Amino acid sequence: MQSTLLLPDVHPSSPARRRLLAGGAASATLALFGCGGGGGGGGDVSGVGSTADASFSSGPISGFGSIIVNNLRYDDTAARILDDAGQAVTTAALRLGMVVEVNGSGIAVDASGLRRSVASTISLRSEIEGPITAIDAAARTFAVLGQTVQWADATLYSDNLPNGAASLAVGQVVQVFGLRNPDGLYSATLVVRDEPVPTRYKLRGVVAALDGTAQTFRIGGAVIAYGAVASQAPGIANGQYARVELQTAPDASGRWVASALRTTASSVTLPSGSNVAVELKGYVTAFTSNTAFSVNGVPVNASGVANPPADLALGRRVDVKGVFVSGQFNASEIALEEAGSLASRSFDVKGSIQRVIPAASVIVVRGVPVHYASARFEGGTASDLAENRSVEIQAQVAAGTFGLVAQTIRFVA
C-alpha cells in the first residue's frame, strides 16, 4: 500500500497540485536530475557525440531545471514543445517519467563533466490512453485497450493517483508513458489518470493480422477498424509501428474504430539530419548479433563498439549511444538496464524550499514532494527547513511512497 500525501498549492494560482512532481518552466533555481542509480549505463560519457552537429534523445524524463533525458541536460528555454498529437504545449505539460523525443544542438561538456545541449523541440509520446479493464495486483499489471501494462517500484503516478498502483481502479481512464517490449508488454514509467475524460482514446504499437479487405488490424488484443482513415496510411503493413486515435466506444462487433492513423518503420521519430549524436533507451526489438540489432525498431550498427554486452539479446532493455550518419545509427556505447530502471530512481534536487509540511515530514521544491524523515542533514538540521531556504537533496523514488525520499539534504548558503 502506498501512502497518501495531499499537498496544498504552492501558490494560490499554481497548478502544481494538479501535476506530477511539477513539470513547469525551466528555472535557474531548480535542477532535478537522474543520477543513474541502479540501472547500469547511468554515468555520463563525455566523449559520446561531442563532435556531432546536433543531438537526439529518446527516453523518459529524469529531471527538470533543464530537461534531463538519458543523463543529457537539455536547456528547454527556447524549445518548441509538442504533445502526442503534434500540438504546441507549454513546459507545464512536462512531467517526470514522461517518454519524450528531444532534438537539440551538439553536446558540450561543462567544467563539471556534465553533458549539455540546447533543445529545439521536445515531443511527448505516450503509448496508451484509455479505460482500465482489469487489474492483476499479484502480477503488477493492468489492462487498457487490450494491452497489458506492467508497473514497477520506479513507476511514477499523477497526484490524482496518490497511492500509486493501489489507486488504480477498473473504469478509470489513464494515459500510460513507457516502453513496449517485443512481446507486447508495456513497461510503465508514468501513469496519469485523465480528468476530465478525453474525447478520444489512443494506442501505439505494432500492426499485426492486417486484413486489407475488412480494413482491420490488431495491436495486442485490440482489433482496430481503420477503413475511415485508410488514406492516412496507404502503405500500412504488418510489423509497422502505428499510432492510432480511437473512438471511445467499440462498434457492434467489438472493434475499436480509428479516427486518425499514422504508421512508421520504427517507434522513434529519427532526426532528419546527419552527424547527430543519438541516445536511445528501450528494448531490443530485433536481433541478429550483438553488433547488429534494433532498439525500438531502429536498426543499430554496433560494429564499432569494442566490447558489446555478451548477453545482449532480443527483449533486453538497453541504453544505446552513438551517432546517426547518412541514415545509419552507429553505436559507440551499449549499456544493459535492469528491471525497474526505466524511470530513474535516484535524483539530485537543487532549489529553494517552497513549502514545509512538518506533520508529513515533507518539503516541497517547485511542487516536488520530498520526504525528509530519514534524511541525513549537512549544514543544518530538520528544524532549519523553512520556505525560501536553498537546499541540495539527494533522493530516490521509493516503493510505497508518493514523491521522493531524501537521503541527504544539504543547506546552501
C-alpha positions, 0 to 999 in steps of 0.5 A: 500500500502506498501512502497518501500525501495531499499537498496544498498549492504552492501558490494560490494560482499554481497548478502544481497540485494538479501535476506530477512532481511539477513539470513547469518552466525551466528555472535557474533555481531548480535542477532535478536530475537522474543520477543513474542509480541502479540501472547500469549505463547511468554515468555520463560519457563525455566523449559520446557525440561531442563532435556531432552537429546536433543531438537526439534523445529518446527516453523518459524524463529524469529531471527538470531545471533543464530537461534531463533525458538519458543523463543529457541536460537539455536547456528547454528555454527556447524549445518548441514543445509538442504533445502526442498529437503534434500540438504546441504545449507549454513546459507545464505539460512536462512531467517526470517519467514522461517518454519524450523525443528531444532534438537539440544542438551538439553536446558540450561538456561543462567544467563539471563533466556534465553533458549539455545541449540546447533543445529545439523541440521536445515531443511527448509520446505516450503509448496508451490512453484509455479505460482500465479493464482489469487489474492483476495486483499479484502480477503488477499489471493492468489492462487498457485497450487490450494491452497489458501494462506492467508497473514497477517500484520506479513507476511514477503516478499523477497526484490524482493517483496518490497511492500509486498502483493501489489507486488504480481502479477498473473504469478509470481512464489513464494515459500510460508513458513507457516502453513496449517490449517485443512481446507486447508488454508495456513497461510503465514509467508514468501513469496519469489518470485523465480528468476530465475524460478525453474525447478520444482514446489512443494506442501505439504499437505494432500492426499485426493480422492486417486484413486489407479487405475488412480494413482491420488490424490488431495491436495486442488484443485490440482489433482496430477498424481503420477503413475511415482513415485508410488514406492516412496510411496507404502503405500500412503493413504488418510489423509497422509501428502505428499510432492510432486515435480511437473512438471511445466506444467499440462498434457492434462487433467489438472493434475499436474504430480509428479516427486518425492513423499514422504508421512508421518503420520504427517507434522513434521519430529519427532526426532528419539530419546527419552527424547527430549524436543519438541516445536511445533507451528501450528494448531490443526489438530485433536481433541478429548479433550483438553488433547488429540489432534494433532498439525500438525498431531502429536498426543499430550498427554496433560494429564499432563498439569494442566490447558489446554486452555478451548477453545482449539479446532480443527483449533486453532493455538497453541504453544505446549511444552513438551517432546517426550518419547518412541514415545509419545509427552507429553505436559507440556505447551499449549499456544493459538496464535492469528491471525497474530502471526505466524511470530513474530512481535516484535524483539530485534536487537543487532549489529553494524550499517552497513549502514545509509540511512538518506533520508529513515530514515533507518539503516541497521544491517547485511542487516536488514532494520530498520526504525528509524523515530519514534524511541525513542533514549537512549544514543544518538540521530538520528544524532549519527547513523553512520556505525560501531556504536553498537546499541540495537533496539527494533522493530516490523514488521509493516503493510505497511512497508518493514523491521522493525520499531524501537521503541527504539534504544539504543547506546552501548558503 
